[in-house]
Amino acid sequence: MSTIRAVRHINESRVLAALLRQGGMSRADLARELGVTRATASSIVSSLAEIGFVEDETDMSAEREKRTGRPGTMVRLRADHAIFLGVDIAIDHISLAAIDMNAKIIAQDRIACDCARLPLDDLCALIGRQIRKFTQRLASPDAVQGLNVVVPGPVDQNGNVVRAPLLGWQNVPLRRLLGAHLGSLPVTNLENDANAFAIAEMHRSRRDDLLDAVYLFIEDGVGGCIVNGGNLLRGHDGSAGEMGHIIVGDGGFLASALIKGSLEGYVSRPALLARYQFHGGQAASLVGFLAALANDERSARLAASDWSHYLGRGLATLVSVVNPERIVLGGQAAAVFAHTRAEVQASIRAHLLPGAKVTPIDLSTMGDEAPAFGAALMHHRQFFAIDNALVFGAGAS
């Protein structure tokens, strides 16, 4: 690519990013944002409008009329130009999310499914059917660009699930298997569910202090994500952030834990319920446990206290190693933290050097939709990203 064409491509991507951040902008504002002339900004907008990425709208704001005495023309992303799908394959359900060019959720769905017990090909066929039904309900099904899929475990760049123990999977070529049931709709990427959760949380909150953070996703398993400067820390082969497997004790509350003494064996949903029943609790679901905890039931309080001790121990390890600005807890079992914040913070403090700072902890307000939403957002990010191969040549990354 010539230097002129490369610069233009970069500026086109910058225009799209600015409109995503700011919403509607005038051509003059875009020129200032990019540091180019208004004529150059107008030329870039015209090119993007020709391919349907942007459109004009009339600015009827009082501020505009106050400045000029007449309505102005604003440029905005054309929301329906492209749709991005996210699919979350969890232990007991499949979640779907669709977002538009503005990264706004336009449709969601959740299907109960015993994904761990269903044969792989049957599961892929079910997902294919549900995606077809889901896209047919969209206002512009032809605008769907493809889908990103997230699973509870690490994946590789070739579309394979390296391992997802809670699903009983190892070295599963999920992109190929799923693609056989999707027709022409491409699976653009596979991702870990905790990474997708982190992306969703950063996008929803838009806070700078979440750009250097540790994200912990606590469900039937415990996944994690380390974010540095707004970028996911992936490690050598993409397996960074497997925080559920760090050792925090000698045993665990769950006999079936994958690794004895692991954080997952102490704070996952099954581990929490096992500890609750050990203390004499009767409820067999997280909802029942949380209700008992809210009613200050003794067995629930004891289980929550044990949970908090080991969660704090694990988080203290992460604070010492990563030094995050903030910690974010998500997933269904993380709801316990709302009742035990002080206990968790006390446990962190007890497992750090004297005087060390206890990193602030947030409880995510996003529900089960977070991983599917994050998956769609990751596809959206790819769509908006500068194409390094175009700018620097084939083979660039």
Secondary structure as UniProt FT lines:
FT   HELIX           3..22
FT   HELIX           27..34
FT   HELIX           38..50
FT   TURN            51..52
FT   STRAND          54..59
FT   HELIX           62..68
FT   STRAND          72..77
FT   HELIX           79..81
FT   STRAND          83..89
FT   STRAND          93..99
FT   TURN            101..102
FT   STRAND          105..112
FT   TURN            115..117
FT   HELIX           120..136
FT   HELIX           141..143
FT   STRAND          144..151
FT   TURN            157..158
FT   STRAND          161..164
FT   HELIX           165..167
FT   STRAND          169..172
FT   HELIX           174..179
FT   TURN            180..181
FT   TURN            183..184
FT   STRAND          187..192
FT   HELIX           193..205
FT   HELIX           208..210
FT   STRAND          213..218
FT   STRAND          222..228
FT   TURN            229..230
FT   STRAND          231..232
FT   TURN            240..241
FT   HELIX           243..245
FT   TURN            255..256
FT   TURN            260..261
FT   HELIX           264..267
FT   HELIX           269..278
FT   TURN            279..280
FT   HELIX           286..294
FT   TURN            295..296
FT   HELIX           298..322
FT   STRAND          326..330
FT   HELIX           332..336
FT   HELIX           337..350
FT   TURN            354..355
FT   STRAND          361..363
FT   TURN            368..369
FT   HELIX           370..384
FT   HELIX           388..392
FT   TURN            394..395
//
